[in-house]
Amino acid sequence: MERNFGYGIARAYAGHTDRTGPATTYIKADLQAVATALAALTGQPHPLATSLDELGLRS
């Protein structure tokens, strides 16, 4: 997950909590970003997914 979508999405996908600390202060992903990454990895649509363009994951 991290290799394709970044640390914040991988962290949220894995279910890590938002405890205070250096890695969680600025690097976060919302539910739509995680759903979009999951849809991209599986090739299946997800009702909460947005486009990769909207997340800035495509050039």
C-alpha positions as CSV (number, residue, x, y, z in Angstrom):
1,M,0.0,0.0,0.0
2,E,2.7,2.5,1.0
3,R,4.7,1.8,-2.2
4,N,1.8,2.8,-4.4
5,F,-0.1,5.4,-2.4
6,G,2.2,6.8,0.4
7,Y,2.7,6.5,4.1
8,G,-0.4,8.2,5.2
9,I,-2.8,6.0,3.3
10,A,-0.9,2.9,4.2
11,R,-1.0,3.9,7.9
12,A,-4.8,4.5,7.7
13,Y,-5.4,1.3,5.7
14,A,-3.6,-0.7,8.4
15,G,-5.8,0.8,11.0
16,H,-3.2,2.6,13.0
17,T,-4.6,5.1,15.5
18,D,-4.1,8.8,15.4
19,R,-2.1,9.0,18.6
20,T,0.1,12.0,18.9
21,G,3.6,11.7,17.7
22,P,5.9,12.9,14.9
23,A,4.5,10.6,12.2
24,T,0.8,11.3,12.9
25,T,0.8,15.1,13.1
26,Y,0.9,15.9,9.4
27,I,0.6,12.5,7.6
28,K,-3.0,11.4,7.6
29,A,-5.4,9.9,5.1
30,D,-9.2,10.2,5.2
31,L,-11.6,7.4,4.5
32,Q,-12.1,8.3,0.9
33,A,-8.4,8.1,0.2
34,V,-8.2,4.7,1.7
35,A,-11.2,3.5,-0.2
36,T,-9.7,4.8,-3.4
37,A,-6.4,3.0,-2.8
38,L,-8.3,-0.2,-2.1
39,A,-10.3,0.1,-5.3
40,A,-7.2,0.8,-7.3
41,L,-5.4,-2.2,-5.8
42,T,-8.2,-4.6,-6.2
43,G,-9.6,-3.3,-9.5
44,Q,-13.1,-3.3,-8.0
45,P,-15.2,-0.2,-7.4
46,H,-15.8,1.1,-3.9
47,P,-18.8,3.3,-3.1
48,L,-16.6,5.7,-1.0
49,A,-13.8,5.9,-3.5
50,T,-12.9,9.1,-5.4
51,S,-10.7,9.4,-8.5
52,L,-6.9,9.1,-8.2
53,D,-6.8,12.5,-10.0
54,E,-8.7,14.2,-7.1
55,L,-6.3,12.7,-4.6
56,G,-3.3,14.0,-6.6
57,L,-2.0,10.5,-7.2
58,R,-1.9,10.8,-11.0
59,S,0.0,13.3,-13.0
